[in-house]
Amino acid sequence: MIIKTSPDEIQNYLVDASNFTGYCDTVYLPSNENEIIEILKESNSKKQKVTIAGNGTGLSGARVPQGGIVISIEKMNKILEINPESKYAIVEPAVILREFQSKVREYNLLYPPDPTEKNCFIGGTLSTNASGEKTFKYGSTRVYVEKLDIVLADGDQLKLERGKFIAEGYELTIRTENGKEYKLQIPIINMPLTKNAAGYYCKKDMDAIDLFVGSEGTLGIITKAQLKLVPHPEKIISCIIFFDDERDALQFISDARNKSYQTRIDKSNNTIDALALEFLDENSLNFIKEDYKQIPSNAKAAVWFEQEVNKDNEEQLFDSWMKLVYKNKGDEENAWFAMNEKEKEEIQGLRHNVSLKVADYLSQNNVKKLGTDSAVPDENFMKFYYFCTEEMKKNKFNYIAYGHFGNSHLHMNMLPNNEEEYNKGEIIYRNIYRKAVELGGTVSAEHGIGKLKTEYLLNMFGEKVISKMAGIKKILDPNLILGVGNIFNEKFLKTN
Ligand SMILES: Cc1cc2nc3c(=O)[nH]c(=O)nc-3n(C[C@H](O)[C@H](O)[C@H](O)COP(=O)(O)OP(=O)(O)OC[C@H]3O[C@@H](n4cnc5c(N)ncnc54)[C@H](O)[C@@H]3O)c2cc1C
């Protein structure tokens, strides 16, 4: 097994894409489950902290160590099986999402979870319940997890399969391969009715798999996963529409969202049913304008939509979308349609570039990520969006706003240019999170809590619930070695 100790070799493991930094002495690169078991047994006996590293694209500092050792799973990167008949794949955790998606495409299959950043590891996406453009239609990562192999903090193995361990009400009992039984008390909470990656999944009669998906490296190391696949759509229309007035763009999204829901209720495939509904505000467009001649000079907002079509309904659906564009005063003349796979990737690239430019900006100004990740129920989304933009304008703070608006999910990215501004921005950021919670939303829809948002999770659920969530960790990891600092502040691990 490769073990890295020199500062030069380990510095890449001390950061993630949030620009948050940490420290550790040693990075282990196990190449199989047995090596992971050995490292964990030793760390557990020494009560030594262990941080699990995926590919470091996370935006909440979750894989950034604060002492102890790092286990990077990067060597466990094989696709073990793709089964086109039963539509599933079995993968090791360090398979890169982009490569996985293109491999299953060869079998005419689709793995729908698709965060904008596709260089992440599957293990990272499982641990954060990642989601992306296609989540509006297909849901987040959790929906696609059928089986998980996990090594717990003491080196014991846990094999989960949907339906194997189901909670009785709020009591969940799981059994490891050594026959050890854990009885877990699931906190009784109302999960937000939005997509969500904030804290442990807690629901009456829940499946144990759902506890581990989104647990951000705090409960065990995922060593293998069986993932559900779906048939690849025959064809996808992909288009960016520019708008002269932001309100028209927002109304367009709201109309398209409602029509999509109706189509799903009607089980029709001849009317609008968006696959993706993504929004970019004027500041986002200005941020990338010099790289994209397609952006008209008067554009105040843009919406990127996608829809699955087939040769029978393509024309009719295209027509329905254009009627909706016309109704909402979209700029038909400058509409950017992807005519082939390459152009579809270019459109996807534009959306990705906005996120990348934000990351560049932060690293140039040497400040941590200050971007919201809240989703709220659809009916409160407009109120939430205008609250956020108003906060920015009132405080004269530079920002760019974009996001997965089909899911009523906003990334309000603040652009501080030094530490002092960052501190000012944090106050606005808090107001925004409080508003999201007040409106029935979540403090993290997809990036997870990590080490940067523990305060906001506390605000969302309160001390009692957070203590109960921490209680689950304390039972599964009594020596408190795994992912310490993620999800809840360490003080919740120390109290009874
Ligand atoms: C430009 C950009 C755009 C992004 N867009 C999106 C988006 O649209 N949607 C979205 O959801 N996210 C997005 N992200 C965030 C990020 O890509 C996801 O959170 C991703 O899932 C992280 O994967 P990773 O492999 O990089 O994990 P890391 O950042 O390395 O780790 C994330 C967490 O997973 C844990 N972990 C990793 N592997 C394992 C394992 N095998 N077992 C247990 N725990 C493990 C780590 O300990 C850590 O807690 C974006 C990031 C960037 C930089």
The ligand as a Gaussian input file, in Angstrom:
#p B3LYP/6-31G(d) Opt

LIG

0 1
 C      -17.471000      23.454000     -10.081000
 C      -18.235000      22.569000      -9.129000
 C      -19.570000      22.278000      -9.370000
 C      -20.279000      21.419000      -8.518000
 N      -21.586000      21.131000      -8.792000
 C      -22.258000      20.263000      -7.997000
 C      -23.617000      19.910000      -8.302000
 O      -24.206000      20.343000      -9.289000
 N      -24.233000      19.031000      -7.468000
 C      -23.620000      18.478000      -6.373000
 O      -24.237000      17.669000      -5.668000
 N      -22.339000      18.821000      -6.065000
 C      -21.655000      19.673000      -6.840000
 N      -20.353000      19.999000      -6.537000
 C      -19.735000      19.437000      -5.313000
 C      -18.992000      18.107000      -5.472000
 O      -18.648000      17.860000      -6.801000
 C      -19.807000      16.953000      -4.913000
 O      -20.047000      17.181000      -3.539000
 C      -19.151000      15.567000      -5.063000
 O      -20.097000      14.597000      -4.710000
 C      -17.901000      15.383000      -4.212000
 O      -17.221000      14.203000      -4.651000
 P      -15.650000      14.009000      -4.365000
 O      -15.255000      12.656000      -4.846000
 O      -14.882000      15.128000      -4.891000
 O      -15.671000      13.991000      -2.774000
 P      -14.759000      14.752000      -1.702000
 O      -14.906000      16.210000      -1.814000
 O      -13.376000      14.221000      -1.744000
 O      -15.460000      14.244000      -0.355000
 C      -16.787000      14.559000      -0.060000
 C      -17.259000      13.744000       1.155000
 O      -17.404000      12.373000       0.809000
 C      -16.696000      11.558000       1.769000
 N      -16.271000      10.346000       1.059000
 C      -15.649000      10.273000      -0.145000
 N      -15.492000       8.991000      -0.497000
 C      -16.022000       8.234000       0.497000
 C      -16.175000       6.826000       0.719000
 N      -15.727000       5.943000      -0.156000
 N      -16.778000       6.421000       1.848000
 C      -17.245000       7.310000       2.748000
 N      -17.126000       8.633000       2.600000
 C      -16.528000       9.093000       1.489000
 C      -15.565000      12.445000       2.249000
 O      -15.081000      12.023000       3.505000
 C      -16.298000      13.767000       2.334000
 O      -17.039000      13.793000       3.527000
 C      -19.633000      20.857000      -7.375000
 C      -18.283000      21.148000      -7.144000
 C      -17.591000      21.986000      -7.994000
 C      -16.151000      22.275000      -7.711000

